[in-house]
Amino acid sequence: MTDEANESSTMNPKKTRQQTPGGGERPAAETITPTAPEEFGRVQVWWGSGKGKTTAALGMAFRAVGHGFRVHMLQFMKGGADSVEGARGEYNAIAAVPGISYENTGHYGWHGLLDGSDDDEHHAKAKGAMRRTRALLDGISDASLDTPIDLSGDPEDGVHLLILDEVLYAVEQELITQDDVLSLIEQKPDNLELVLTGSHTEPTYLFDDVDLITNVRKQKHLFDDGIRARKGTEY
């Protein structure tokens, strides 16, 4: 800001407020109507040992649908453990909000753990999730992503934001390969925003092919003290 503009703003606080987002007025909720994003098309990665990777992705999802964009989340490994109930808070919220949908291709338990789940079934589910993702990308590729999309439509008919939740865990557990994920990025339509989550191991293989990488790092966790998953925070 120039000295002249700075002096003008200091002398005229009303003008300063008008130059801020919303013209200085307190933000208010608006009715959600289908619209299209102007700057989508990036690839985001959320990985790390800390809690909050899926939570961050869902936060972006709800922010996007609040602007009328169409969002879908496909979960690769969200079977959970015996400390988690079948009904998840996020599923109930998604069902109540227009423009966002989800599907779960996971299996009970976690691959490699002695929790009664079947490792072969984990492999089969992960491969099925890959096939489903490719089918979604095929459908989305035929859609016009620079125009509004029916908020209640089938995700194969087009979405603006696609979340592949826990897909990077599936790579870490060797249920799918690094090349599998790279092929999905290559298949992605130009205007589709793609979000990949999961993995405690840094996905260095993605560095040259994505736009944003966030490490959600654990400093302290309730689980370390033997506190199990809590309704409303972990599920």
Phi, psi and omega in degrees: 000135180288163178301323181294316180293322180296317178296321180296319181293322180294322182279341184229079182300330179297320179295322178298315179299321182294337181275353179273162177305132181081006179064026179084359179275148179295131181299145178227149179292145178238161176294136180281120175232147183301127174220178180235140178289153180263339188229025177280164179135003181270168176242125181246146179232130176235112183223172174133174185273354185267163176283136173131002182291307177295322179300318179295317180297319178293325176299316177296321181300312181291328175296317181295314181293334176296337176266003178090015178273152181268130186229143174222143177238127174247124183256125182279315186224082181226040178289326178082184181236182184289352177274356183245133179283164180294321180275125179255143180301322182292328179294318179296320180292318179300318181296336184267353187244130179289144172099352180232138179221167181211161169212148185240116179253015183282184181224154181307142175079193181230138181302135176088356179256149179276070184241014178089356179273161187258121184297324178297323179292323176300315178300314182297318180295319180295318177297321177296323178295323177297316179298318180295320179298316179298322178295319177298315181295324176300313180293317181296326180298334181272355183268161176266097187279353177266013177232161177299148181238141178308121185292341179251010184284166176294135180301334177292343177275000176129135171219158178268332183226125179240125178254124173254090187281133178068010180298327181285334171294322179299324175291314181302323180274005178061032173277330171226175185253165174301320179296329176301312182292319178299325179292328177292320177297319179295326182282343186300131173298152186302322187267004180272127172276123184244129181239125180245131179233166174113179174080128170270349179260133183300124181277069184298335181295346182263352193305318185277356187241002181233169185254335183217131175230124179239128177263110177272097191263133179279131170250326177203143183217140178302325182299331180295338179260013177082009178277126185275175182303135182249137178298129178098345176239312179263338179205000000 
